């Protein structure tokens, strides 16, 4: 059994690893939650797509003539990622708390990388019709502002996701005094650049897509903790939730025949392009 201290260390390490990979997704509108869920369940997300405001005209455009322009999109929890490792009881006795925290970190890292792969993989030519030329200079990077506005995507409400080569090109145009923090190095995120909500490094974009301009309401992501179906089946089962609300589950049990301790993590989530017309692929 993990001690209380080992469990605390494992949870904190898992949250840190999750934050590292989920920092890019946390810029999107989302429905992360630590509530329990089951595979196949759908989460409703409201979508606002309002028509333009117009001059007051009694009877045709007054305080009571509005219609319901708020739609609901369902995000199904159809993605269930699992990563498990094994260690003998002798090995665990020798490593203790450090093994628990390091293992939780490694498991969380692999799970949240998988979440990134799935979410950014949705931005492909089949799902997203709009496209523009990949920027190759400081001037063309700044020109993404105009591309966003031309496609009715509010610049301050969208992010620019770029593959590593293109993201490095943006970094080469800047100095530390411009983006003002080390998030670009640690997390691959440059907040507030050129008026955008942020630039992010996204190595998991599909082949042929070098980047994307993405409204923060264009993609919905939902996460739930998958509680073990049988109460008490695992000696230890718990969840870890990062600051954005994204939740990972952990289970620890033992193979009595081999004396091996099993430590597993899982992630139950779903993602959907809610407003694909608010995304522009950079090719």
C-alpha positions as CSV (number, residue, x, y, z in Angstrom):
1,X,0.0,0.0,0.0
2,X,1.2,3.6,-0.7
3,X,1.4,5.7,2.4
4,X,-0.6,8.9,2.7
5,X,2.7,10.8,2.0
6,X,3.4,8.7,-1.1
7,X,-0.2,9.2,-2.4
8,X,0.2,13.0,-1.9
9,X,3.5,13.0,-3.7
10,X,2.1,10.9,-6.5
11,X,-0.9,13.2,-7.0
12,X,1.2,16.3,-7.0
13,X,3.6,14.9,-9.6
14,X,0.7,13.8,-11.8
15,X,-0.9,17.2,-11.6
16,X,2.4,18.9,-12.6
17,X,2.9,16.5,-15.6
18,X,-0.7,17.0,-16.7
19,X,-0.4,20.8,-16.5
20,X,2.7,20.7,-18.7
21,X,0.8,19.0,-21.5
22,X,-2.7,20.5,-20.9
23,X,-1.5,24.1,-20.8
24,X,-2.0,24.3,-24.5
25,X,-5.5,22.9,-24.3
26,X,-6.5,25.1,-21.4
27,X,-6.6,28.1,-23.8
28,X,-9.6,26.5,-25.5
29,X,-13.1,26.8,-24.2
30,X,-13.6,23.5,-22.3
31,X,-15.7,21.5,-19.9
32,X,-13.1,19.9,-17.7
33,X,-14.5,18.5,-14.5
34,X,-13.6,16.2,-11.6
35,X,-17.1,14.6,-11.5
36,X,-17.4,10.9,-12.0
37,X,-18.5,9.6,-15.4
38,X,-18.9,6.5,-17.5
39,X,-17.7,5.7,-21.1
40,X,-20.2,6.7,-23.7
41,X,-21.9,9.4,-21.6
42,X,-22.4,12.8,-23.3
43,X,-21.7,16.2,-21.8
44,X,-23.7,19.2,-23.1
45,X,-21.8,22.3,-24.0
46,X,-23.6,25.6,-24.9
47,X,-22.6,27.3,-28.1
48,X,-23.3,31.0,-28.8
49,X,-23.5,32.0,-32.5
50,X,-25.4,35.3,-32.4
51,X,-26.4,37.4,-35.4
52,X,-25.2,41.0,-35.6
53,X,-26.8,43.7,-33.5
54,X,-29.1,46.1,-35.5
55,X,-31.0,49.4,-35.1
56,X,-34.0,49.3,-32.8
57,X,-37.2,48.9,-34.8
58,X,-40.4,48.3,-32.8
59,X,-42.0,45.0,-33.8
60,X,-39.1,43.7,-35.9
61,X,-36.0,44.3,-33.7
62,X,-37.0,45.3,-30.3
63,X,-36.4,44.0,-26.7
64,X,-38.7,41.0,-27.3
65,X,-38.1,39.9,-30.8
66,X,-35.0,37.8,-30.2
67,X,-34.9,34.1,-31.0
68,X,-32.9,31.4,-29.4
69,X,-29.5,31.5,-31.0
70,X,-27.8,29.4,-28.4
71,X,-27.3,25.8,-29.4
72,X,-26.1,22.8,-27.4
73,X,-23.4,20.5,-28.6
74,X,-22.9,17.1,-27.1
75,X,-19.4,15.8,-26.4
76,X,-19.3,12.1,-25.9
77,X,-16.8,10.6,-23.5
78,X,-15.6,8.0,-26.0
79,X,-11.9,8.2,-25.5
80,X,-10.4,6.1,-22.7
81,X,-6.6,6.1,-22.4
82,X,-4.8,3.7,-20.0
83,X,-1.2,3.4,-19.1
84,X,0.1,0.9,-16.5
85,X,3.4,-0.2,-15.0
86,X,4.6,-3.0,-12.7
87,X,7.2,-3.3,-10.0
88,X,8.0,-6.1,-7.6
89,X,7.4,-5.7,-3.9
90,X,11.1,-5.9,-3.2
91,X,11.8,-3.1,-5.7
92,X,9.1,-0.9,-4.3
93,X,10.4,-1.4,-0.8
94,X,13.7,-0.1,-1.9
95,X,12.4,3.0,-3.8
96,X,9.3,4.0,-1.7
97,X,7.8,7.5,-2.2
98,X,10.2,8.4,-5.0
99,X,8.9,5.5,-7.1
100,X,5.3,6.5,-6.5
101,X,5.8,10.2,-7.5
102,X,8.1,9.4,-10.5
103,X,5.7,6.8,-11.8
104,X,2.7,9.0,-11.4
105,X,4.5,11.8,-13.3
106,X,5.5,9.4,-16.1
107,X,2.0,7.9,-16.4
108,X,0.3,11.4,-16.4
109,X,2.8,12.6,-19.0
110,X,2.0,9.8,-21.4
111,X,-1.8,10.0,-20.8
112,X,-2.0,13.8,-21.5
113,X,0.3,13.5,-24.5
114,X,-2.3,11.1,-25.8
115,X,-5.1,13.7,-25.1
116,X,-3.1,16.3,-27.1
117,X,-2.6,13.9,-30.0
118,X,-6.3,13.2,-30.2
119,X,-7.5,16.8,-29.9
120,X,-5.0,18.4,-32.3
121,X,-5.5,15.5,-34.7
122,X,-9.1,16.7,-35.3
123,X,-7.7,19.7,-37.1
124,X,-7.4,18.1,-40.5
125,X,-8.5,18.8,-44.1
126,X,-11.6,16.7,-43.7
127,X,-12.9,18.5,-40.6
128,X,-11.7,22.0,-41.3
129,X,-12.2,23.6,-44.7
130,X,-10.6,27.0,-44.2
131,X,-6.9,27.3,-44.9
132,X,-4.1,29.9,-45.3
133,X,-0.4,29.9,-46.0
134,X,2.0,29.1,-43.2
135,X,3.8,32.2,-42.0
136,X,7.6,32.2,-42.6
137,X,8.7,35.6,-41.3
138,X,7.9,38.1,-38.6
139,X,5.7,40.1,-41.0
140,X,3.7,37.1,-42.1
141,X,3.3,35.9,-38.5
142,X,1.9,39.3,-37.7
143,X,-0.3,38.9,-40.8
144,X,-2.2,36.1,-39.0
145,X,-4.0,38.9,-37.3
146,X,-5.6,39.9,-40.6
147,X,-6.4,36.3,-41.5
148,X,-8.3,35.8,-38.3
149,X,-10.3,39.0,-38.7
150,X,-11.1,38.2,-42.3
151,X,-12.6,34.9,-41.2
152,X,-14.6,36.6,-38.4
153,X,-12.5,35.1,-35.6
154,X,-11.9,37.6,-32.8
155,X,-8.1,37.8,-32.4
156,X,-8.1,38.2,-28.6
157,X,-10.3,35.1,-28.4
158,X,-8.2,32.7,-30.4
159,X,-4.9,30.9,-30.3
160,X,-2.3,30.0,-33.0
161,X,-1.1,26.5,-32.8
162,X,2.2,25.8,-34.7
163,X,4.4,22.7,-35.2
164,X,7.8,22.9,-33.6
165,X,9.7,24.2,-36.7
166,X,7.2,27.0,-37.2
167,X,7.0,27.8,-33.4
168,X,10.8,28.0,-33.3
169,X,10.6,30.4,-36.2
170,X,8.3,32.6,-34.1
171,X,10.7,32.4,-31.2
172,X,13.6,33.5,-33.3
173,X,11.7,36.7,-34.2
174,X,11.3,37.7,-30.6
175,X,13.4,38.3,-27.5
176,X,12.6,37.6,-23.9
177,X,11.4,41.2,-23.3
178,X,8.7,40.7,-25.9
179,X,7.0,37.6,-24.4
180,X,8.1,38.3,-20.9
181,X,8.1,34.8,-19.3
182,X,9.6,31.4,-19.6
183,X,6.3,29.7,-20.5
184,X,7.5,29.5,-24.2
185,X,10.4,27.4,-23.2
186,X,8.8,25.3,-20.4
187,X,5.3,24.8,-21.7
188,X,5.5,25.8,-25.4
189,X,3.0,28.7,-24.8
190,X,3.5,32.4,-25.6
191,X,0.5,34.2,-24.1
192,X,-0.8,37.5,-25.6
193,X,1.5,37.6,-28.7
194,X,0.3,40.0,-31.5
195,X,-3.0,40.4,-29.6
196,X,-3.8,36.7,-29.8
197,X,-4.8,34.8,-26.7
198,X,-1.6,32.8,-27.2
199,X,0.7,31.0,-29.5
200,X,1.3,27.3,-28.7
201,X,3.7,24.6,-29.9
202,X,1.6,21.6,-31.2
203,X,3.8,18.8,-32.6
204,X,0.8,16.6,-32.8
205,X,-1.0,18.5,-35.6
206,X,-1.8,16.2,-38.6
207,X,0.5,15.6,-41.5
208,X,0.3,18.5,-44.0
209,X,-0.9,21.0,-41.3
210,X,1.8,23.3,-40.1
211,X,-0.4,25.2,-37.8
212,X,-3.9,26.5,-37.1
213,X,-5.7,29.7,-36.0
214,X,-8.3,28.4,-33.5
215,X,-11.1,30.3,-31.8
216,X,-11.2,29.5,-28.1
217,X,-14.8,28.3,-28.5
218,X,-14.1,26.1,-31.6
219,X,-13.1,22.9,-29.7
220,X,-14.8,21.4,-26.7
221,X,-13.0,19.0,-24.4
222,X,-14.7,17.1,-21.6
223,X,-13.1,15.0,-18.9
224,X,-14.5,12.8,-16.1
225,X,-13.1,10.6,-13.4
226,X,-13.9,6.9,-14.1
227,X,-14.5,5.5,-10.7
228,X,-13.9,1.7,-10.4
229,X,-17.2,-0.1,-11.0
230,X,-16.9,-2.3,-8.0
231,X,-16.5,-0.6,-4.6
232,X,-13.3,-1.7,-2.9
233,X,-12.1,-3.8,-5.8
234,X,-8.7,-2.0,-5.7
235,X,-6.8,-1.5,-2.5
236,X,-6.2,2.1,-3.6
237,X,-8.0,4.2,-6.3
238,X,-7.9,8.0,-6.5
239,X,-8.0,10.9,-8.9
240,X,-5.7,13.9,-9.5
241,X,-7.1,17.1,-11.0
242,X,-5.0,20.0,-12.4
243,X,-5.8,23.7,-12.0
244,X,-8.0,23.7,-15.2
245,X,-10.1,20.8,-13.9
246,X,-8.8,18.1,-16.1
247,X,-8.9,14.8,-14.2
248,X,-6.8,11.6,-14.3
249,X,-7.6,8.4,-12.4
250,X,-5.1,6.1,-10.7
251,X,-5.4,2.5,-9.4
252,X,-2.9,0.4,-7.4
253,X,-3.2,-3.3,-6.8
254,X,-1.0,-6.4,-6.5
255,X,-0.7,-9.6,-8.4
256,X,-0.5,-12.0,-5.5
257,X,0.9,-14.8,-7.5
258,X,4.0,-12.9,-8.7
259,X,4.4,-10.3,-6.0
260,X,4.2,-7.5,-8.5
261,X,2.6,-4.2,-7.7
262,X,0.5,-2.8,-10.5
263,X,0.2,1.0,-10.8
264,X,-2.2,2.3,-13.6
265,X,-3.5,5.6,-14.7
266,X,-6.4,6.3,-17.0
267,X,-8.1,9.2,-18.7
268,X,-11.8,9.3,-19.7
269,X,-12.4,12.2,-22.1
270,X,-14.0,13.4,-25.3
271,X,-13.3,16.2,-27.8
272,X,-15.3,17.7,-30.6
273,X,-15.0,20.5,-33.2
274,X,-17.9,22.6,-32.1
275,X,-17.3,25.5,-34.5
276,X,-15.1,24.2,-37.4
277,X,-15.7,27.4,-39.3
278,X,-13.8,29.2,-36.6
279,X,-10.6,27.3,-37.4
280,X,-8.1,28.1,-40.2
281,X,-5.5,25.5,-41.1
282,X,-2.0,26.8,-41.9
283,X,-0.6,24.8,-44.8
